[in-house]
Amino acid sequence: MKCPNCGAEEDGKFCSHCGTKLEEEKEKNIVGEYLAKSIGVSEKTGNMIADVADRVLNKTNVKNSVVGALGSIGVEAIRAKAAAEEATRQREEEEKRWKREHPEQAKAEAREESRKNRRLVFGCIGLVAGIIIFCLVMGYLEKHGII
């Protein structure tokens, strides 16, 4: 990772030349990418917006205020959503790859899933029918003074 302060290439959490924390740049990029996708601008512009927001929060001591706390929560929510979207995308790609590599097994699993869904639907229909019959019987028993 390139240090945003001095430009040195580093692998750790801090730059060994100037001591700058390196994770912050990565976090800004995640927020910047999400902003770029959500508002329809380039990734570079999204990163610039994230950088400006971070500088404003740092320079105005807003981080210790309610607005800063809400802003931090918003940034964390964006990070979490971006991570979830990435995990979902990776899972979907893996699933597609597996289906391409194992077409017969994928078809068999789809058939089994269809059977399970049919059983679930018929089970729900049976449950509703049972409830209706129960209500009718209870109404009959109550009407005739049996209960």
N, C-alpha and C positions, 0 to 999 in steps of 0.2 A: 504494500500500500504506500502511496506517495504522501509524504507529510505536507499538509496544507500551509504550514508556516515557512519551512525552509526548503521544501522540495526533495528532501532525501527519501530514498526508497527504504522502507522499514517493514518489519513483519510483526512486531509486538503491538502492545496497546499504547505505548508512548514512543515518541521519536527519541532515539539515542543521541541525536545531535542537539536538539533544542528543548526536548521535554514535552512537546505538545501532545495532548491526548489524541490518538489516531482514530478511536472508535467514533468520535463525534462526526467526523467527515462521512463515515459510512452511514451513520444514522440520518444525517442530512440528505444523503443521496436517496435513501429509502423514502423519506418524506417528499423529496423533490420529484422522484419518479411517480409517486402516487398523485401529487399535485398536477404533474404534467398530464397524466392519464385522465384525471377527473375534470380538469378545466380545459383540456384540449390544447396545451402548449407544448413546446419542445421540452425534452428532458433537461436541457441546459437552462431554459427559463425556469422550469420547476425547481431546479437546484438553486438558482439565483434567488428565487422567492423564499425558499427554505433558509438560505444563508442570511438574507436580510432579516427575516423574522427572528432567527437566532441571535443576530447582532443587536436587534432592538431589545429583545428580552434581556440580554446580558448588559447592555449599556444603560438601560433605564431602571435597573433594579426591579423590574417587573416580576422577576422570577419568584420573589418573596411575597408577592401580593396575590389576591384572589384571582385577578386576571391572569397572572403568570401561572398560577396553579391550574386554572382552567385551560390555558394554552398548552401547558405540559400534558394535561390529560388528553387534550385533543391530538397532540403529536403522538402520544403513546397509542391512542386509538387508531390513528392512521398507520402506525407501524404494525400494530396487531392485525389490522385489516389487510395490509399489504402482505404480511407473512402468511395469513390464512389463505389469501387468494393465490399466492405462490405455491403453497402446499397443495391446494385443490388442483391447480394447473398441473403440477408434477404428478399427482395421483391419477388424474385423467389421462395424461400422456402415457404413464406406465400401464394403465388399464387398456388403452388403445393398442399399445405395443404388444401386450400379452395376447389380446384378441387376434392380432395379425399373426402372431407366432403360433397360436393354438386355436385355429378356427373351429375345429370339431368340438373341442372341449368347451369353447365359448358358446357354441350353439346349444350344446347339452345343458349348460348352466342357464342359458336364457329360457329353455323349455322348462327346466325345473323351477325357475323363478316364476314363470307364467302359471305353473301348476299351484305353487304356493299362494299366489295372488288369488287364483280362482277359489282355492279352499278357504282363504280368508274372507272373500266376498260371500261365499255360501254360508260360512260360519256366522257372519254378521246377519245375513238374512234369516238364518235359523234362530238366532238370538232375538231379533226383533219379532219374529213370529211367535216365539215362546212368550215374550212379554205381552204381546197382544192377547194371546190365549189366556194367560194368567189374569189379565185385567178383565176379560170377558167372564171368566169363571168367577172371579171375585165379585163382579157386578151382579151376576146371577145369584150367587149365594147371599149377597147383601139384600137384593130385591126380594127374595123369598124368605128373609128373616133367619136364614141358617147361621149367619155369623153376626 
